[in-house]
Amino acid sequence: MKKPTLLQAFHWYYPEGGQLWPELAERAAALGEAGITMIWLPPAYKGAGGAASVGYDTYDLFDLGEFDQKGSVATKYGDKAQLHAAISALQQQQIAVLLDVVVNHKMGADEKEAILVNRVDEQNRDQIHEEVINCEAWTRFTFPARAGQYSAFIWDHHCFSGVDHIENPDEDGVFKIVNDYTGDGWNDQVDTELGNFDYLMGANIDFRNRAATEEIKYWARWILDTTGCNGFRLDAVKHIPAWFYKEWIDHVQEVASEPLFIVAEYWSFEREKLQQYLDQVEGKTMLFDAPLQLNFHLASTQGSRYDLSQIFAGTLVEADPFHAVTLVANHDTQPLQSLEAPVEAWFKPLAYALILLRENGVPCVFWPDLYGATYEDAGSNGEMQRVEMPVIDKLEQLMIARQRFAHGVQTTWFDHPNCIAFSRSGTETEPGCVVIMSNGDSGEKTLALGENYAGKTWRDFLENCDETITTNAQGEAVFICKGGSVSVWVMA
């Protein structure tokens, strides 16, 4: 059985024009051969931006590229038939398909409504002003082109707790909707950043509205039946009450034909907040290890000044490896994006070795690291910038090495600030490996592997080092790597 390995199969600047679904169908066999076992697709439904939408501006959850809405039938990634073809091709290669769930907010409403709101202090959302404002807001979603197919549910202002734009008077900001259906204030069990981080953007769904939450559960049943997906990636859960997702996950696991793989994005560098969320949902989802991604970013920018022996300090995978999905980059951390914290290319082979070849956590590979990406966007100074994300050297070999050599008991030698190593002992039927890396000069470590490895000859699977190494009668040898590099030593 293959070791679980997740691929994020897109990035923020993936080209428009309906190319992704056909590309995934074409690449399915190669991805399976490279060791990918799960694939995370971008939001597959219609966003407010239509064919230009990355998908996180959710408009219609039930439009998978089937209806002429927001200026197009297809989404940015293709139409419904192409989505089905991609899922089928991936599953034929035993690659599980995870769909992205974005239910924190809705955008691109079809109609305005007359509503009452209170202004909110954007830096302290608990400060809700007493003045009640009569205004209009885009809060009614009728999906006229879909005309009630699949679901006749109409979203109106009773389903939402806040908006960021009002008209008559025209004003931008954060506004709390005065709503008898849900009560005062914001939802609980959300992140405490800015006082209460329930509100993020758009028309903020209020999970205290039973009709809205039942519609989201119904959609989950529909999407499982319609696509046959194998799991979900949950977006922006720090803004959604934990009690809702605990209930929702229970529901989807109960109605699914087989156990679903579920991973949530709670983007916080405070491990304690991640652990608190896991406690609140009773461990029913995995979480992306944001603190580890930050460590990789810092290690790549600080070079030899970074203490590699502390690379896992404060991370989720260190504290709770059974709930950690480890990653090097994603669509939010890539250059010019909202959570920009890129890992420099020289360090990425080291970072990927640390998540792919160790026994802890489920690793996630980022699409541009495997296939490259080039794009342009405005930077923080407002000027256009061109970004080139190169294919990461040796990444595919590291993915293959995960399936071939990452077996058995793990032993670590994290005993030097610039050179660390770990080994996998192998099993009776599967080989192990020795991994050594340096963020400074060429590195070496004398490692005692035990008498079972006496007189064995080793080669660098990545071919970064040309030498061979032979262990002595006690199973001991000096293992090496080049400066700013990683080597994976396997028995020749």
C-alpha positions in Angstrom: 0.0 0.0 0.0 1.3 3.4 -0.9 2.1 6.0 1.7 -0.4 8.9 1.7 0.9 11.8 -0.3 -1.3 14.8 -1.1 -0.9 17.1 -4.1 -2.4 20.6 -4.2 -3.3 20.6 -7.9 -3.4 24.3 -8.6 -2.1 27.7 -7.5 -3.6 31.1 -7.3 -2.4 32.1 -10.8 -3.2 28.9 -12.7 -4.1 30.1 -16.2 -7.7 30.8 -17.1 -9.5 29.0 -20.0 -10.7 25.7 -18.6 -7.4 24.0 -18.8 -7.0 22.3 -15.4 -9.6 19.6 -15.5 -8.3 18.3 -18.9 -4.7 18.6 -17.7 -5.4 16.5 -14.6 -7.0 13.8 -16.6 -4.0 13.8 -18.9 -1.5 13.7 -16.0 -3.3 11.2 -13.8 -1.2 8.2 -14.7 2.1 10.1 -14.2 0.9 11.4 -10.9 0.1 7.9 -9.7 3.5 6.6 -10.8 5.2 9.5 -8.9 3.5 8.4 -5.7 0.6 10.8 -5.4 -2.3 9.1 -3.5 -4.6 12.1 -3.0 -5.3 15.3 -4.9 -6.8 18.5 -3.7 -8.8 20.3 -6.3 -9.6 24.0 -6.3 -13.2 25.1 -5.7 -15.1 23.4 -8.4 -18.2 25.6 -8.3 -19.1 29.0 -9.8 -17.5 32.0 -8.1 -18.6 35.6 -8.4 -15.8 36.2 -10.9 -17.1 33.5 -13.3 -14.5 32.1 -15.6 -11.8 34.3 -14.0 -12.5 33.2 -10.4 -10.0 31.2 -8.5 -13.1 29.9 -6.6 -12.9 31.4 -3.1 -15.5 34.1 -3.9 -18.3 31.5 -3.6 -21.5 32.2 -5.6 -23.3 29.0 -6.4 -22.2 25.7 -4.8 -24.5 23.8 -7.1 -23.0 25.1 -10.4 -20.1 22.9 -11.3 -19.6 24.5 -14.7 -23.1 23.7 -16.0 -25.1 27.0 -16.0 -24.6 30.3 -17.7 -23.9 32.4 -14.6 -21.5 35.2 -13.9 -20.7 35.5 -17.6 -19.8 31.9 -18.4 -20.9 28.3 -18.2 -17.5 26.8 -17.4 -15.5 27.8 -14.3 -11.9 28.8 -14.5 -10.9 25.2 -14.6 -13.4 23.7 -17.1 -17.0 22.5 -17.3 -18.9 19.9 -15.4 -18.2 17.1 -17.9 -14.5 17.8 -17.8 -14.6 17.8 -14.0 -16.2 14.4 -14.0 -13.7 13.1 -16.5 -10.8 14.3 -14.4 -12.1 12.8 -11.2 -12.7 9.5 -13.0 -9.2 9.5 -14.5 -7.6 10.2 -11.1 -9.6 7.6 -9.3 -8.7 5.0 -11.9 -5.1 5.5 -10.8 -6.1 5.0 -7.1 -5.7 8.7 -6.5 -8.4 10.0 -4.0 -10.0 13.3 -4.9 -10.5 16.1 -2.3 -12.9 18.9 -3.1 -12.4 22.4 -1.6 -15.3 23.6 0.7 -15.7 27.4 0.9 -18.8 28.1 3.0 -17.6 30.9 5.2 -19.2 33.5 2.9 -21.0 34.2 -0.4 -20.3 36.8 -3.0 -21.9 38.1 -6.2 -25.5 38.3 -5.0 -28.3 38.6 -7.5 -30.4 41.2 -5.7 -30.2 43.9 -3.1 -32.2 44.0 0.0 -33.2 46.7 2.5 -31.5 45.8 5.8 -30.5 47.2 9.1 -26.8 47.2 10.2 -24.5 48.4 12.9 -21.0 49.6 12.1 -18.2 47.5 13.5 -14.7 48.5 14.6 -12.6 46.6 12.0 -9.7 46.3 14.4 -11.9 45.0 17.2 -14.9 43.2 15.9 -16.4 43.0 19.5 -16.9 46.7 19.3 -20.3 46.9 17.6 -21.6 50.5 17.4 -25.1 51.1 18.8 -26.3 53.3 15.9 -28.7 51.4 13.6 -28.3 52.3 9.9 -31.1 51.8 7.3 -29.4 50.7 4.0 -29.3 48.3 1.1 -26.9 45.4 0.6 -26.3 42.7 -1.9 -27.5 39.7 0.2 -30.2 37.9 -1.9 -29.0 34.9 -4.0 -31.6 33.5 -6.3 -29.4 31.8 -9.0 -31.9 32.6 -11.8 -30.0 30.7 -14.5 -30.1 27.5 -12.4 -33.8 28.1 -11.8 -34.1 25.8 -8.7 -32.4 22.8 -10.2 -30.7 20.6 -7.5 -31.8 23.1 -4.8 -34.6 25.7 -4.6 -33.1 27.4 -1.5 -32.9 31.2 -1.7 -30.2 32.9 0.4 -31.3 36.3 1.9 -30.1 38.6 4.6 -31.5 36.3 7.3 -28.7 33.8 6.4 -25.9 36.3 7.0 -24.4 38.0 10.0 -22.3 40.7 8.3 -21.3 42.5 5.0 -18.4 44.7 4.0 -20.3 47.1 1.7 -23.6 48.9 2.0 -25.5 51.3 -0.3 -27.8 54.2 0.4 -25.7 55.3 2.2 -22.7 54.0 0.2 -20.0 52.8 2.6 -17.3 50.2 2.9 -16.2 48.6 6.2 -17.5 45.8 8.4 -21.2 45.9 9.2 -23.1 43.6 11.5 -26.6 42.8 10.2 -29.4 43.3 12.6 -31.0 39.9 12.4 -33.7 38.5 14.6 -33.1 35.0 13.2 -29.7 34.6 14.7 -29.2 37.0 17.6 -26.7 39.6 18.7 -23.0 39.7 18.2 -20.9 37.2 16.2 -20.5 33.4 16.4 -18.5 31.8 19.1 -15.7 29.2 18.7 -13.9 31.2 16.1 -10.4 32.7 16.2 -9.9 35.6 18.7 -7.8 37.7 16.3 -9.3 41.2 15.9 -11.4 40.4 19.0 -13.6 37.9 17.1 -12.7 36.7 13.6 -16.1 35.4 12.5 -16.3 38.0 9.8 -13.8 37.7 6.9 -15.4 38.9 3.6 -18.5 39.2 1.5 -21.8 38.2 2.9 -20.8 36.3 6.0 -22.8 33.1 6.5 -24.4 33.0 10.0 -24.2 29.4 11.2 -26.8 30.1 13.9 -29.4 30.1 11.1 -30.6 26.5 11.0 -32.0 26.8 7.4 -28.5 27.9 6.2 -26.7 25.1 7.9 -29.1 22.4 6.8 -28.7 23.7 3.2 -24.9 23.3 3.5 -25.4 19.8 4.8 -27.7 19.0 1.9 -25.1 20.3 -0.5 -22.5 18.0 1.0 -24.8 15.0 0.3 -25.4 16.3 -3.2 -21.7 16.9 -4.0 -20.7 13.4 -2.7 -23.3 11.8 -4.8 -22.7 14.0 -7.9 -18.9 13.8 -8.0 -18.0 10.6 -6.0 -15.2 12.5 -4.3 -13.2 10.9 -1.5 -12.8 13.8 0.9 -12.7 17.5 1.5 -10.3 20.4 2.2 -12.1 22.9 4.5 -11.3 26.6 3.8 -10.9 29.3 6.4 -12.1 27.3 9.4 -10.7 29.9 11.9 -13.7 32.1 10.8 -16.3 29.4 11.1 -17.6 28.1 14.5 -15.9 24.8 15.4 -19.2 23.4 16.6 -20.7 23.7 13.1 -17.8 21.8 11.4 -17.9 19.1 14.1 -21.5 18.6 13.3 -21.0 18.9 9.5 -18.1 16.4 9.5 -20.1 13.9 11.5 -22.9 14.3 8.9 -20.7 13.7 5.8 -18.9 10.8 7.4 -22.2 9.2 8.2 -23.7 9.5 4.7 -20.5 8.7 2.8 -20.0 5.2 1.4 -16.5 5.0 2.8 -14.4 7.1 5.3 -13.5 10.5 3.9 -10.1 12.2 4.3 -10.7 15.7 5.6 -8.1 18.4 6.2 -8.9 21.9 7.3 -7.1 25.2 6.9 -6.7 27.0 10.2 -4.0 29.4 9.3 -2.3 30.3 12.6 1.3 30.1 13.6 0.2 29.5 17.2 0.3 25.7 17.7 -1.9 26.1 20.8 -4.8 27.5 18.6 -4.5 24.6 16.3 -4.6 22.1 19.2 -7.6 24.0 20.7 -9.5 23.7 17.4 -8.7 20.0 17.2 -10.1 19.6 20.7 -13.2 21.5 19.8 -13.9 19.3 16.8 -12.9 16.2 18.7 -10.1 15.4 16.3 -12.4 14.8 13.4 -10.3 16.6 10.9 -6.6 17.1 10.1 -5.0 20.5 10.0 -2.4 22.1 7.7 0.8 22.7 9.8 1.1 26.5 9.3 3.9 26.8 12.0 6.0 24.3 10.1 5.5 26.3 6.8 6.6 29.4 8.6 9.7 27.6 9.9 10.6 26.6 6.4 10.2 30.2 5.2 12.5 31.5 7.9 15.0 28.7 7.3 15.2 29.5 3.6 15.6 33.3 4.2 18.1 33.0 7.0 20.4 30.4 5.5 23.2 29.1 7.7 22.0 31.5 10.5 19.0 29.3 11.0 19.3 26.5 13.6 18.2 23.4 11.6 18.0 21.4 14.8 14.9 23.5 15.7 13.1 23.2 12.4 10.2 21.3 14.0 10.0 23.5 17.2 6.5 24.8 17.8 4.9 22.8 15.0 1.8 20.7 14.9 3.5 17.7 13.5 5.9 17.7 16.5 3.0 17.8 19.0 0.3 15.8 17.2 1.6 14.0 14.1 -1.7 12.1 13.6 -3.6 15.3 12.8 -0.9 17.2 10.8 -0.8 17.7 7.1 2.7 19.1 6.4 3.4 21.5 3.6 6.1 23.7 2.0 3.9 26.1 0.2 0.3 26.8 -0.9 -1.7 29.2 -3.0 -1.9 31.7 -0.1 1.8 31.7 0.8 3.1 32.0 -2.8 4.6 35.3 -3.9 2.2 38.3 -4.2 -0.6 36.5 -2.2 -2.3 37.5 1.1 -0.2 35.2 3.4 3.0 35.5 1.3 5.7 33.6 3.0 7.6 31.8 0.2 10.2 29.2 0.8 13.2 30.0 -1.4 13.9 27.5 -4.1 17.3 26.4 -2.7 15.7 25.2 0.5 12.7 23.5 -0.9 14.5 20.1 -1.6 15.5 20.1 2.1 12.0 21.0 3.2 10.4 18.3 1.0 12.8 15.7 2.3 11.7 16.6 5.8 8.0 16.1 5.1 8.2 13.3 2.5 10.7 10.9 4.1 9.9 11.2 7.8 7.2 9.1 9.3 5.3 12.0 10.8 2.4 13.8 9.2 0.8 13.5 5.8 2.8 15.6 3.3 1.3 18.0 0.7 3.2 18.8 -2.5 2.4 22.2 -4.2 1.7 22.2 -8.0 4.2 24.9 -9.0 7.0 23.1 -7.2 6.3 20.0 -9.4 5.5 21.7 -12.7 6.7 25.4 -12.3 4.7 28.6 -12.7 5.1 32.0 -14.2 2.7 34.9 -13.6 2.4 38.7 -13.1 0.5 40.6 -10.5 0.7 43.9 -8.6 2.9 43.9 -5.6 2.4 45.7 -2.3 3.8 48.9 -3.9 1.1 48.7 -6.6 3.6 48.0 -9.4 3.4 44.9 -11.6 5.8 42.2 -10.8 6.7 39.0 -12.7 7.2 35.9 -10.6 8.8 32.7 -11.8 8.4 29.6 -9.6 10.8 27.0 -10.9 10.4 23.2 -10.9 12.1 22.1 -7.7 15.2 20.0 -8.3 14.8 16.4 -7.2 11.2 16.8 -6.0 9.8 14.0 -8.1 12.7 11.8 -7.0 11.9 12.6 -3.4 8.2 11.7 -4.0 9.4 8.3 -5.5 11.8 7.9 -2.6 8.9 8.3 -0.1 7.2 5.2 -1.6 10.4 3.1 -2.0 12.5 3.9 1.0 10.6 5.7 3.8 9.9 2.5 5.8 10.6 1.4 9.3 11.7 2.9 12.5 12.8 6.5 12.5 16.0 7.7 14.2 17.0 11.3 14.3 20.3 13.2 14.7 19.2 16.8 15.1 22.3 17.7 17.0 23.9 20.5 15.0 22.6 23.9 13.9 23.6 23.5 10.3 23.7 19.7 9.6 21.0 17.3 10.6 20.1 13.7 9.7 17.6 11.0 10.2 17.3 7.4 9.2 14.5 4.9 8.4 15.4 1.4 9.4 13.4 -0.4 6.7 11.3 -3.5 7.3 11.8 -7.2 6.5 10.4 -6.6 3.1 11.0 -2.9 2.4 14.2 -0.9 2.3 15.1 2.1 4.5 17.3 5.2 4.0 19.5 7.7 5.6 18.8 11.4 5.0 21.3 14.1 5.7 21.1 17.8 4.9 23.0 21.1 5.5 22.0 24.7 5.3 25.7 25.8 5.4 28.9 24.2 4.2 29.2 20.6 3.2 28.0 18.4 6.0 28.9 15.0 7.4 27.8 12.8 10.3 29.1 9.6 11.8 26.0 7.5 12.1 25.8 4.1 13.9 23.0 2.2 12.2 23.6 -1.1 14.0 25.1 -4.5 13.1 22.3 -5.3 10.7 23.8 -2.8 8.3 27.4 -4.0 8.7 29.4 -4.0 5.4 26.6 -2.4 3.3 27.3 -0.1 0.4 25.2 3.1 0.1 24.6 5.5 -2.8 22.8 8.9 -3.0 19.4 8.2 -4.6 19.2 11.9 -5.5 22.7 11.8 -7.1 23.7 15.0 -5.4 26.8 13.1 -4.2 28.7 10.8 -6.6 30.5 8.8 -3.9 29.5 5.5 -2.4 29.7 4.9 1.3 30.3 1.5 3.1 29.4 0.8 6.7 32.0 -0.9 8.9 31.5 -4.1 10.8 29.5 -2.3 13.5 27.2 -0.7 10.8 28.8 2.7 11.2 29.8 5.1 8.5 30.3 8.8 7.8 27.4 10.0 5.7 27.8 13.3 3.8 25.9 16.0 1.8 26.9 19.0 -0.1 26.5 22.5 1.2 22.9 23.9 1.1 21.7 20.5 -0.1 20.2 17.1 0.9 21.3 13.5 0.1 19.2 10.4 0.5 21.4 7.4 1.0 20.0 4.0 0.1 21.7 0.6 -0.1 23.2 0.0 -3.5 
